[in-house]
Amino acid sequence: MRHHSFYKIWNMKKIHRLVLLLFCSAITVLAFGQDKYTNCTAAFLDNKLVVNEYSPEGKCIIDSTAGGSLTVCPATYENNVWTADEPAEFMVAIRDKNTGTICMFSDKRYKKLDISQVLSKCRKGDHIVLMTMNNHLALPHNEILIR
């Protein structure tokens, strides 16, 4: 009799483990099924769009003496004007013009950054590389050329 109840308990444990495994698998599939990069964002310098044209041909170029606050924000287009929504978290790196090497500017996450701090580490021809911290935020114009 004891032997029979042991197998019943053991089988119930197997069933519970199987149910837990199926539940975890379902949650994982749902998490991976979420759409990535669904919200458009852009770089703004003092609330002005950095890219000259929000299209695949658009270019981000700033002068080496530029000043102001750099932000990465979801952007809306109304009445022929791009406006920045609430700033998103981003990180900054610098791509060297000569070697193409990318080096982190800082290990900090920013919502707003004084561009002169980054430019003090750059030379003309370098690129400022912006990285969003949320995979739902698309940032197609993520490199800013220093002129």
N, C-alpha and C positions, 0 to 999 in steps of 0.2 A: 504494500500500500504506500509506504513511504517513497519507494522508488518511482511509482506512478505520479505522485504529486510533484516530485522533483522535476520531472520532464514537463509537466504542465507549467510550472513556474518558469522553467528555462525557456519554453516556447513563448510564453507571454513576454518575457524580456526581449526575445528576438523580435517579436511583433512590435513592441514599443520602440526598439532601436530602429527598425525599418521605417516606422511612421515618422520618427524624428529625422531620419536621413532624408526621406521624401520631402518633409517640410522644409528642411534646410536647403535642399536642392531647388525647390520651388522659389524660395526667397532669393537664392543666388541668381536664378534665371531672370526673375523680375528685376533685380538690381542691374544686371548686365544689359537688360533689354531697354533701359532708359536711353532716350536720345541724348547724344553728346553734342555740344556746340550748337545749341538751338537759339541762343540769344546773341544778337550782334552787339559788339562793343567796339569802342574806338579810343584812341589816345587823344587827350585834350590838353592844351597848354593855356592856362588861364581861361578855361571854358570855351576855347576856340579849337575846332577840329584841327588836328595836326596834318592829317592826310589831305592832299590837294583835291582829291576826287574819290568818293567812297565807291570804288569799282575795282575790278581786278587790275586795272591799269594805274590805280592811284599810287602816289609816291608820298612818303613821309620824309620831309627834309626840314631841318632847323639850322639856324645860324649858330656858330660856336660861341657867340656872345649872348644868346637868348637868355631870357629870365622868365620867371613865373612858376606857377604850380603845375606839375605834371600829374594827370589823373588818367585812369582807365575806367570808362563808364559805359554802361549800356546806353545806346544812342537812339534817339527818335528823330524822324525827319518830318517836319510839318512846315507848310508855307515856305518852301525852298530854304529852310534853315535847319541845320543839325543842332540838336540840344542834348546836353549830357544829363543823364539821370543820376541816381546816387552812385558815388564812386565804388568800384569793386576793388578787392585786394589784388595786388600784383607784386611781382618781383622784377628786379632789373639786373641785366648783365650788359657787358660791353663786348662787341665783336671788333677785334683789331683789324684795321684796314690792310695791313701788310701780310699777316699770317692767317687771317680768318679765325683765329683762336677766340673762343667765347669764354669770358671770365666774369664771374658774379661780381656785381658792384657791391652787394651787401647780402647778408643772409636774412635781412629783415623783409617783412611784408609791409607794403605801403598801401594807403588809400589816397595819399597826396604826398608829393615829393617836390622839393625845390629843385628845378632843373639845373640850376647852377652847381649844385653839389655833384651831379653826375657829370656835367660838362667839364668840371675841374679835373676829372680823371680821363677825359677823352682828347683825341687829336682829330684834326680835320680828316675826314674820310672814314673815321670809325662809325660804327652803328650802335645805337642804344637798342637793346633787345628787351622787349616787354613780355612778361609771362603771366597769364592769369592763373589764379589759384583754384578756379572752379571749372570743371570740365563741361559745364553747360554754357560757358561764355566763349563765344568765338571772337578771336582777335586777328582778323586776316592781315591787317597792316601792323605787324608787331615789331618792325625794325624802323628806326629813325636814323637817317643819314645825317652826319654832322658836316655842315658846309663851312 
